[in-house]
Structure formats: structure tokens, C-alpha cells
């Protein structure tokens, strides 16, 4: 069974950068659609970015141009490079893994910043706090 472990969160000042990692075990990262979602206090979980099994990427509008998702097949890990962080980027960031049949749905829901679809395997989350 697949397991995901996120890391890389922290407390940073506005304008800083962080790189989150999502290490996958129990499966090959290239075979899945993997997304990053975040949840701020009192708010619903929202899509941030995703990478499909075919490598196609997608971003929600608030992070487009600042975030970059990538994967390293050799390390079986997906990364989220976050640049020019803003206080509104604060939240718990989760990575989630879906079967490849979710490629199109996950892309659509991510781009719209919507809540994640059912059927994913979740990591435990990593806290990102952007504050001066």
C-alpha cells in the first residue's frame, strides 16, 4: 500500500522560498497523479498544484508563476518549490496520490482551487507559515 511523507515546511518571512518534498513508498511515483493541497485555519482544503502520471502539471491561480511542481523518479519523490511566499500561503500542505485515471479530474479541481476528490492517499501534512 502506498504511503506519502511530506517534509520541508517551516516559518519564513514574506518573499522567501521553501521546497516541500513528498516521498512516496509502496508505488512508483510516475504511475500516479499527485497533487498538493493546503488548508488554512478555518478554511476548506484547496488545490495548489498537481502533476499527472504523464508529467502534465497544473496550478491554482493564486500560486501560478510562483510555485513549481516536479518529480524525481529516481528518488520517488514529488517536490513543490514555492517562491515569493505571501502570508496568505500559510497553511498545512498535504500531498495526495491518486490512480492515473484521476489525471484529468485532479487537474481541473486543482486549477479551480477546489477541494480534493475522494479516493486519494494522503500524507500527514507539513506546516508552512509565512509571517514577518
C-alpha positions as CSV (number, residue, x, y, z in Angstrom):
1,X,0.0,0.0,0.0
2,X,1.2,3.5,-0.9
3,X,2.4,5.8,1.8
4,X,3.4,9.5,1.5
5,X,5.6,11.5,3.8
6,X,5.8,15.3,3.4
7,X,8.7,17.5,4.6
8,X,10.2,20.9,4.1
9,X,7.7,23.2,5.8
10,X,8.7,25.9,8.2
11,X,8.3,29.5,9.3
12,X,9.6,32.1,6.8
13,X,9.3,35.8,6.0
14,X,7.3,37.1,3.1
15,X,9.2,36.9,-0.1
16,X,11.1,33.8,1.0
17,X,11.2,30.4,-0.7
18,X,10.6,26.9,0.6
19,X,10.7,23.5,-1.1
20,X,8.3,20.8,0.0
21,X,9.0,17.2,-0.6
22,X,6.6,14.3,-0.8
23,X,8.3,10.9,-0.6
24,X,6.3,8.0,-1.9
25,X,6.7,4.4,-0.9
26,X,4.8,1.3,-2.0
27,X,4.4,2.6,-5.5
28,X,6.2,4.2,-8.4
29,X,5.6,8.0,-8.4
30,X,5.4,8.1,-12.3
31,X,2.4,5.9,-12.3
32,X,0.2,8.2,-10.3
33,X,-1.5,11.6,-10.3
34,X,-0.1,13.5,-7.4
35,X,-1.3,16.8,-6.0
36,X,-0.5,19.3,-3.4
37,X,-3.4,20.8,-1.4
38,X,-3.3,23.2,1.5
39,X,-5.6,24.1,4.4
40,X,-5.5,27.4,6.3
41,X,-7.2,27.6,9.7
42,X,-10.9,27.8,9.4
43,X,-10.9,27.2,5.7
44,X,-11.5,24.3,3.4
45,X,-8.7,22.3,1.8
46,X,-7.9,23.8,-1.6
47,X,-5.9,22.7,-4.6
48,X,-2.5,24.2,-5.1
49,X,-0.7,22.1,-7.8
50,X,-0.6,18.7,-9.3
51,X,1.4,16.5,-11.7
52,X,-0.2,13.9,-13.8
53,X,1.2,10.5,-14.5
54,X,2.1,11.7,-18.0
55,X,4.0,14.7,-16.4
56,X,1.5,17.4,-17.2
57,X,1.3,20.0,-14.4
58,X,-1.4,22.3,-13.2
59,X,-1.6,25.2,-10.8
60,X,-4.2,27.1,-8.9
61,X,-4.4,30.8,-9.9
62,X,-3.1,32.2,-6.6
63,X,0.2,30.4,-6.9
64,X,0.7,30.4,-10.7
65,X,4.1,31.8,-11.6
66,X,5.4,31.4,-8.0
67,X,5.2,27.7,-7.4
68,X,6.7,24.9,-9.4
69,X,5.9,21.2,-9.1
70,X,8.3,18.5,-10.2
71,X,9.1,14.8,-9.6
72,X,12.3,12.8,-9.3
73,X,11.7,9.3,-10.5
74,X,15.0,8.1,-9.0
75,X,14.0,9.3,-5.6
76,X,10.3,8.5,-6.0
77,X,9.6,12.0,-4.7
78,X,7.5,14.9,-5.8
79,X,8.6,18.4,-5.0
80,X,6.8,21.7,-4.6
81,X,9.1,24.7,-5.0
82,X,7.4,27.8,-3.5
83,X,8.9,31.2,-4.3
84,X,7.9,34.7,-3.3
85,X,5.8,33.4,-0.4
86,X,3.0,35.5,0.9
87,X,1.2,35.5,4.3
88,X,-1.9,34.1,2.5
89,X,0.2,31.0,1.6
90,X,0.1,30.0,5.2
91,X,-1.4,26.6,6.0
92,X,-0.8,22.9,6.3
93,X,0.3,21.5,3.0
94,X,-0.6,17.9,2.1
95,X,0.4,15.8,-0.8
96,X,-2.1,13.2,-2.1
97,X,-1.8,10.3,-4.5
98,X,-4.4,9.2,-7.0
99,X,-4.6,6.5,-9.6
100,X,-3.8,7.7,-13.1
101,X,-7.5,7.7,-14.0
102,X,-7.8,10.8,-11.9
103,X,-5.3,12.8,-14.0
104,X,-7.9,15.0,-15.7
105,X,-10.2,15.4,-12.7
106,X,-7.3,16.3,-10.4
107,X,-6.0,18.8,-12.9
108,X,-9.4,20.5,-13.2
109,X,-10.0,20.7,-9.4
110,X,-6.5,22.0,-8.8
111,X,-6.8,24.7,-11.4
112,X,-10.1,25.8,-9.8
113,X,-8.7,25.7,-6.3
114,X,-11.4,23.3,-5.3
115,X,-11.5,20.6,-2.6
116,X,-9.8,17.4,-3.5
117,X,-11.7,14.5,-5.0
118,X,-12.4,11.3,-3.0
119,X,-10.2,8.3,-3.4
120,X,-6.7,9.6,-2.7
121,X,-4.0,8.5,-0.3
122,X,-2.8,11.3,1.9
123,X,0.3,12.3,3.7
124,X,0.3,13.7,7.2
125,X,0.9,17.3,6.1
126,X,3.6,19.9,6.7
127,X,3.1,23.3,8.2
128,X,4.0,26.4,6.2
129,X,3.9,29.7,8.0
130,X,4.6,33.0,6.2
131,X,4.9,35.9,8.6
132,X,7.1,38.9,9.3
